[in-house]
Amino acid sequence: MINDTSPLIRRELDGAAEAIISGAEVEGWTAYPSSEYALVYTNNTGIFLKCFLPRSTMEAIKTVLRGSRCARSIRGTDLLLQVGLLAPENIASGKKRRIEWLASKAAKGIGVADFLGYLTTVDSDIAQQIRARLMSALGRQIGIMHQRKIVHGDLRPNNVIVYFTRSWDELLAIGDDDSELQLTFIDNERTRRYWPVIPRRERVRNLVQIMMISDRSLNRKERALFHSSYCRSCNISGETENKLEYSVMAIANKRLAAKRYNELFDRALPAMLARVQASVDIQSG
């Protein structure tokens, strides 16, 4: 669903999209890191503009069967909103030079991976409590998603945005309340609903994706806390829970080692901190 904006803003977005697609610089817009199959720009009013570039001949078939990438992105966002989860508000869409574009409001907060990296620089006791609270909430939210038969298309940690509505001290004092720790799911192009059940491989794929975080940011106990919170939300218990956790962490640990996440952490940390410090959404006291 598109929450229509004013005709003037829509014309401005349409013009910006045309300039971006043609390769021209657009005043007030800054390129944002993205895949080679998209052009993503953001402006100082908190709007993201994504232009969907052609990927392959298979894309034409997918468009016929499931709708265009833009349509799938809108539909994926709507699926999450319908079950009470948070996703960015889509405000306008269009097409220029046969390339579709989608404008949405920026999600408030910071990517989970960046935030966990930032916590490594914070007092260890406070950081430990906040990490535990975050991983518990993250497990619950992804559990709700899967319980509603929805699978996220790309559940990498920075595709979940964390935002605190209260200071950390207040958050820790009020007990479990996900409404005070908001998690927004972004990049929803491949998010879809399965029926009647989610295939196990899709469940495992999402859980492995969210576990792709350096051990420097997240320890085994906190990963286990995430998993137990997730399983409670999905009504998974006993031997099934144990087997699922074993399968997920066996794959995740192999990939973390192959991609040298722990070795590369120190090199990646300055960029994480820069992204966090550029945000005004940290409330630590």
N, C-alpha and C positions, 0 to 999 in steps of 0.2 A: 504494500500500500504506500502511496505517495501522499504525504501531508502537504498539500499545495501551498507554496509560498506566493508572495505577491508577484503580479505580472512583471514589474520592474526588475525584481531580483532574479526572476526566471530568465528574462532577456539578458541580464548581465552574466548569468551562469552559462547560457547558451553561447554567448560571445566568447567567454573565457575558454569554453570547451573547444570551439572552433580554432582559436588561436593556438591552444595547446596541441591539438591534433596536427596542425600545420607546421609545428615546430617553432613557433614564434614565442618570444618572451611575453609574459602577461603581467602587467603592473599589479602589484599587490598579492600575487600568487607565488608560492615557493614549491619546487618539486619535492616530493616525499618518496623515500625509498620504497620500491615496489618490484614486482617480477617483470621480466622482459615482455610480458603479454599485457601490460597495463601501464597507463600514464596516470600517476596520482599526484595531485597538487592540493595544497591547503592555503587558506588565507587567514588574516588576523581576526576575522570574525568567527572563527571556529567552524568553518565549512571545509569538508573534504570533497574534492571533485575527482572522480575516477573515470577514465576513458578506457574502454575494453578493446584491446587490440586483437586482431585475428591470431589464432593459435595454430590451427591445422585444418586439413580438410574434414576431419572428424567433427570439428566444431559445427559445421553446417548441418550434419546429421543430428547432433545433440540439440541444435536450435529447433529443428523440426519436431523432434521427439519430446523435448523437455523445456523448450523456450530458450531465448537468448541468454547470454551470461548476465546481462543487466536484469532481465526478468527473473532469472534464478536467484540473483542476489537479493532482489526485493522480496521474493517468495521465502527465501531462507530467513531473512530478518523477521518477516511476518510470522513464521512458524514459532520462532522463539518468543516473540511478544505475546502470541496467543496462549502460551502456557505459563505466562507470568515471569519470564526471564527478560533481562535487559539487552537491548541491541540499539545501535545508532538509529536516529530518526531520519528516514529518507525524505527529502524535501522537493526534489525535482529530478527529472530525467529527460533525455532527448537523444537525437541522433544528428551527427554532422559527418559529412563525407563517408557515409555508410558505417560510421563507427558510433556505437551507443555510449552515452555517458550517464553517470548517476552522481547526484550531489546529496550528501548527508551531513548532519550535524556531528561534530567531533564528539566522541565519547569522553566523558569527564573522568580524568584520573590518569593512571600510569600502567603500562604493561606489567603483568605479573613477574616476568623474568627480570625486567629492569628493577622493579621494586625489591625483589629478593636480593639482587645484587647490591642495591643501596643499603639494605639491612645489614650487610656484612660490615658496614662502616659505623653502625650504631651500637650503643651500649648493649652488650651481649644478653643481659637478662631481659631487657625490654624487647630486643629483636627476637629472642626465642619465643616469648609470649605472643608477639604479633604474628610470627611465622605460623605458630600452631593455630592461631585463630583464623588466619587466612587459608591455610590448607584444609582446615575443617570445613569452612564455608565453601571453598572451591569444590571439595568432594561432594557436598550436598547439592550444589547448583548443577554440576555435571550429572549427578545421579538423577536429579529431577528431569533434566533434559532427556536422558536415556530412558527413564521410566515412562516418559511421554512418547517414546519411540522415535526420538529425533537424534540424529548424529551430526555433529559439526563437521564441516568439510575440511577444516585445517586448524586443529585445536592446539597450535603451538602456543607456548605460555604468553607471548606478547600479543596474541590475538584475544586474550582476556584482559580487560582493563579494570584495575582495582581503584576504588575511590572510597575514602572514609568520610562519613558525614559528621563524625565527631572526632575529638582529639583521641589519641591512642589511650591515654589514661581513662577517659570516659568509656571508650569502647570496651576495655578490659574489665571495667567495673560493672557493666550491665549484663554480663553473661551472653549466651549465644543469642544473637539477633542479627540475621543476615541483612535486615533492612538498614542497619547502620554501617555495613560493610558491603558496598555495592560492587557487583561484578557484571561487566558489560561484554558481551560476545561480539567481536567484530569480524570482518572478512567472511561474510556468510554466503558467498556465492555457491559453494558446494554443500551447504547445509540442507539436509533432506529428512523426510519422515519415512520410516520403514513400517510395513504392515504385513502380518500381524505381530512379528517380533523383529528386533534388531539382530542381524547376523552376528555371531560371536566375533568374527574377524573385524567387524566394524567397531564393536565395543572396545576390543583390545587395541585397535588402531588409535582411537581417540585417547585412551588412557596412556598409551605409549607416548603419543605426541605431547601431552601435558606434562609428562615426566622428563622431558628433554631439558633439564635444568642441571647445571653443574653441582657436584657434591659440595663445592665451596659455599653454595647458597642454600642448599637443602640437604639435611641428613636423612639417614634411613628411618629414624623414628618419625620424622615429619612426613616422609613419603608414606609410611604405614598409617599414620593418622589420616592422611588424605584418603587412602584406600578404604579404611574402615568406615569413614564418613560416607564415602561414595556407596559402599555396599549396603549400608543401613538405608540410604535413600532409595535404593533399587530393590530392597527386600532380598538381598543375597546374603547367605550365611553359611556357616559350617564348611564342609569340604569344598563346596563350589567357590566360596570366597577365597579360600587358601589357594586353590588351583588358579583362579583368576589372577591373584596377586603375583604368584610365582611366574605365570606366563608373561604378564606385563613387564615385570622387573627384569626377567631374563632378556627380553628383547631390548628394553630401554638401556640396561647396563651395557649390552653389546654395542649399541649405537653410540652411547656416550663415550665409550672407549675408542671406537673407530673414528669418531669425529673429534677426539681429544678435547672434550669440553672442559675437563678439569685443568689441563695444561694451558688452555687458551684463556682461562678466566681472567688472569691478571691483565692480559692484553685487552680484553673486552670491557673490563670494569670502567675505565675512564669514559668510554662512550655511553655506558649505562648511566653513570652518574651525571653526565652532561644532559641526557634526556630527562632524567628525574629533576635536576635543578632548573631546567627550562619550564617545568610545570609548577603551577601554584597550588596543586592539589594534594600536597603532603601536609598532614596535620599530625605533628608529633608531640604536641604538648598543649 
